[in-house]
Amino acid sequence: MTTPLRLPRPVRQLWRRLVSMRTALVLLFLLALASVPGSLLPQRPLNPPKVQQYLATHGAWGRFLDRIGAFDVFGSIWFSAVYLLLFASLIGCLIPRIAVYARALRARPLKAPRHLDRLAENATLSTGLDADEAAARITRSLRPRWRTAVRTEESGAVAVSAEKGYSREAGNLLFHVSLLAALVLIAAGRSLSYEGSIVTTEGSGFCNRPISYDSFSAGRLAGSGTLADFCIDRLDKFTASYREDGTPAQFKADITYSEDLAAEPRRGVITVNHPLRLKGDRVYLLNHGFSPTVTITRPGRTPVTDTQAFLPQDEVLTSEGAFKLPGRDATEDDDLGLSAVFAPTPVISGGVVSSLAPQATNPVLAVLAYTGELNPGGKPQSVYSLDQKQIAAGKLKQVGAKNLAVGQSLTLPDGTVIRFDGYRQWANLQVSHDPAQTGLLIASILMVAGLLGSLAVRRRRLWVRIAAPDASARRVVSAGGLARNDGGNFSTEFQAIVTELAAVLDAGPPPATVAPSSAAAEKIGAGKD
């Protein structure tokens, strides 16, 4: 016969420490603490440019944070280690507790103590009923609030044992199981989720593809084939309304969308905090601004009309942006770039244009025109500004400047005409997909329900013994109760139970309660659970 494999004692001790509830609480605290850098520092999966900017600004400190994974906290080894240890601790802690609770549910209530008068709460009644009839009446009175068991003792007395409050432990287990489920769902959601953001001007649209977005991030298990198949065909109209004091009242985006390439287009409305839901994805409205339109006519060339989104710089939507028009030949330095400021409600102070209000009232486009080389190396550039290094190096030279109202033009020395045609509005739309969101909501609700149940329910034990008849042919009924936890007023509850038992046993008012000595109560209270 082979002997079972027995782990070394230090390993067993380490495992027992890991699966203790105290360790689980410590690991949960460490997990919350480890999440703090993810909120305070830029994260590489979400915003790589900000991470690079932080590294360039903070030097050695930034490089140290990068080495320890502070710019990808939720994908770092140390965060994953705490996460996995918490999983192991919760699972190892919950499985034995669930087994113990299941056995407790199947077990009968404990036998009545020999001396009920020594319990913290006790009372004595008398009844003329037969012992079996009295026990049956007591059982019917206590059910279904109490779990009961009737036993005949060696002395011939009949004892009723009753317990309640088992749902307290059920609530405790429900809380911890839901917490474990929430942790699993958070990990699964981060691995399978994706998020894309795009600036969409009125009249344009996009499809749910990574290449369509201005920025796109996805979990490690979310590939391009997992994206839902739908398109926002067109941003029909963006409407912004404001209160008298200038604060926003409502932002609304009217859109046309298709749930797949073969589906008929449908109309929809997106407002702040009321996203459009499509195939498990949510399309949010995050921000808005203006997209000025200009027509550029260069001598001997076809006129070009261009619309570019400008970025708001303040709450009144003074916005900055750029127009870039490559020259005829890459070998010639005849690129044209416009650095511009759009003011919806303009005011000019000291030659600087700004806006008084976010509403568009006689808007102005302040234009600085440059010619030369926009991007000689062909490297990626911001679409919202000209390369300041090119301007500083003299490779882009200013050739004109003017504040243009709608319909006005700026003529450059070479005969190029720049006309401000008007503006459209843009909306920043974000598409988010998180398959674990519904499950997390359910797990959170169950956590709260379990926590409330574990705090509100009180554990109670009650015993009633019907003794043999005395000389007057009446039976002495002894009752005793024990509170398994200190919450609540069990004395008042016990008195109500005794009064109810007196009524069902036709015993009349109960005698006064006799309290035991504190030492005896503590001795009984410390007995077997």
Secondary structure, 3 states (H helix, E strand, C coil): CCCCCCCCHHHHHHHHHHCCHHHHHHHHHHHHHHHHHHHHCCCCCCCHHHHHHHHHHHHHHHHHHHHCCCCCHHHCHHHHHHHHHHHHHHHHHHHHHHHHHHHHHHCCCCCCCCCHHHCCEEEEEEECCCHHHHHHHHHHHHCCCCEEEEEECCCCCEEEEEEECCHHHHHHHHHHHHHHHHHHHHHHHHHHCEEEEEEEECCCCEECCHHHCCEEEECCCCCHHHCCCCEEEEEEEEEEEECCCCCEEEEEEEEEEECCCCCCCEEEEEECCECEEECCEEEEEEEEEEEEEEEEECCCCCCEEEECCCEECCCCCCEEEEEEECCCCCCCCCEEEEEEEEECCEEEECCEEEECCCCCCCCEEEEEEEEECCCCCCCCCCCCCCCHHHHHCCCEEEEEEEEEECCCEEECCCCCEEEEEEEEEEEEEEEEECCCHHHHHHHHHHHHHHHHHHHHCCCEEEEEEEEEECCCCCEEEEEEEEECCCCCCHHHHHHHHHHHHHHHCCCCCCCCCCCCCHHHHHHHHCCCC
